[in-house]
C-alpha cells in the first residue's frame, strides 16, 4: 500500500488527503529529530459530533472514517498504536505532556 499524492482527486476515498499530509509530515519531523521505531503512538478522537453519516446510516460516521484513515496511514508508516480512545458521541479535550507522553482528558 502506498500513500500517493492525491491532489485533484475529489472522490470520497481521497478526501482525507490532509490527514495523509499531516501524518507524513509529523513522522518525517520526529524521525528527523532522532525518533526511531520505538515511537509511542496514541490515537484519540473520532466522536460522532456532526449530524452527517450518523451510525444509523449504512456508511460510517465522519469520526469513524477519520479514525480508520489514521490507522491505515500509521500502518503504512510501519507504526503501531499503543493506546487509543476513539468514537463515542462527545468530543474530547486532550492535554498532552511532551516530557512524559501522558495524556489527560479535560472538560
N, C-alpha and C positions, 0 to 999 in steps of 0.2 A: 504494500500500500504506500502511496506517495502523497505528499502534501504539495500539490501544484499551485501555482499562482492562478487563481480562478477569476481574475478580474474580467468584467464584461459578461460573465455567465450568471444570469439572474434566476436560475432555476432554484426551487426550494432547497435542493441539496447543497447549493453553494452560497446561500445567504448568510452563512456563519463564517465568511471569509475573514471577518475581523477577529474572530477567535483564533483562527489559524495564525494570522499575522502576529497577534499579541503573544500567544504562547511560544511561537518560534522565536520571537524577539527576546522574550524573557529568558528562554532556555539558552540562547546564544550569549546573553549578558552574564548570567550566573555561571555558565561554564567558562566564559572568558575571564571571570574573576577567580577561577580555580575550583569551582564546584565539580565534583566527579559523579560517578554512578551512585554514590551514597546519598544523593539528594532525597530529602523528605518531602513528599508531595501530599498535600491535603486539599480536598475538594469540598467547597461549600456553595450553597445556593440552589437554584432550580425550583424555587417555590412557585406555586400557581397564584401569581398576583395579578394577572391580566385576564380579562373575560374573553379571551380568544383561545381556541384549541383546548377547551376545558376537558376534564377527564371523562366526561360522558360522551365525548365525540370519538369516532373511530381512530383519529390521529392522536399523536402525543401532544401534550401541552408545550408551550414555548419553553418553560423551565425544564421539562424532561428532555426536549430536543437539545437545549444548551448543555445539560449535563452529559448526555450521550456524545455530543460532539467533542466536549472537553476530554472525555475518557478516550475517545478514538485518537485524538491528537497526542495525548500523553503516551498512548500505546505505540504510536508511530515513532515517537521520540525515544522509545525504549524506557519509559519511566512508569513506575507503578505507583498507585495511590495507597498511602499508608493508612489514612483515615478520611472519612467523608461524613458530611451531614447535608443531605440533599433532599429536595422535594418538600412536601407539605403545602400549606396554604398561607403561611405567614413569612414575610421577608425576614432576613437576618441582618443584624448589625454586628459586625465582627471586629474585634480588637486583636491585633497580631503583634506579638513581641518578637522582633527580629533577633534578639540575643538568645532567646530560649526556644523559639519556634512554637511557643504556647499560643493557643487561640482561645479567646474568651468571647462569649456571646453577651451582648448588652441589649438593653431595651430601647 
